[in-house]
Amino acid sequence: MAGEEIEPSGLEGRYAVVDQFLSMGSVTRAQVPEPLQHVR
């Protein structure tokens, strides 16, 4: 699924994107939730 654009549906979809970033190791869960809310 890496590299694909996911459409977040509520928390479930949002954390799916978060998990994707975590897999990259670019960010941690503490850094993601707030900015991710602004991401499509």
C-alpha positions as CSV (number, residue, x, y, z in Angstrom):
1,M,0.0,0.0,0.0
2,A,3.0,2.3,0.3
3,G,3.0,5.0,-2.2
4,E,-0.7,4.9,-2.8
5,E,-3.0,7.8,-1.9
6,I,-5.4,6.9,0.8
7,E,-8.7,8.6,1.5
8,P,-9.0,8.9,5.2
9,S,-12.5,8.1,6.6
10,G,-12.6,9.2,10.2
11,L,-9.9,8.0,12.6
12,E,-9.6,4.6,10.9
13,G,-8.5,6.2,7.6
14,R,-6.4,8.8,9.3
15,Y,-4.4,6.2,11.3
16,A,-4.0,4.2,8.1
17,V,-2.1,7.1,6.7
18,V,-0.3,7.6,10.0
19,D,0.8,3.9,10.0
20,Q,2.1,4.4,6.4
21,F,4.3,7.3,7.6
22,L,5.4,5.2,10.5
23,S,6.5,2.5,8.1
24,M,8.7,5.1,6.4
25,G,10.1,6.1,9.7
26,S,9.8,9.7,8.8
27,V,7.6,10.6,11.7
28,T,6.3,9.3,15.1
29,R,2.8,9.0,16.2
30,A,3.2,12.0,18.5
31,Q,4.1,14.2,15.6
32,V,1.4,13.1,13.2
33,P,-2.2,13.4,14.5
34,E,-2.4,17.2,14.4
35,P,-0.9,18.0,11.0
36,L,-2.6,14.9,9.5
37,Q,-6.0,16.4,10.3
38,H,-5.2,19.1,7.7
39,V,-4.0,16.6,5.2
40,R,-6.7,15.5,2.7
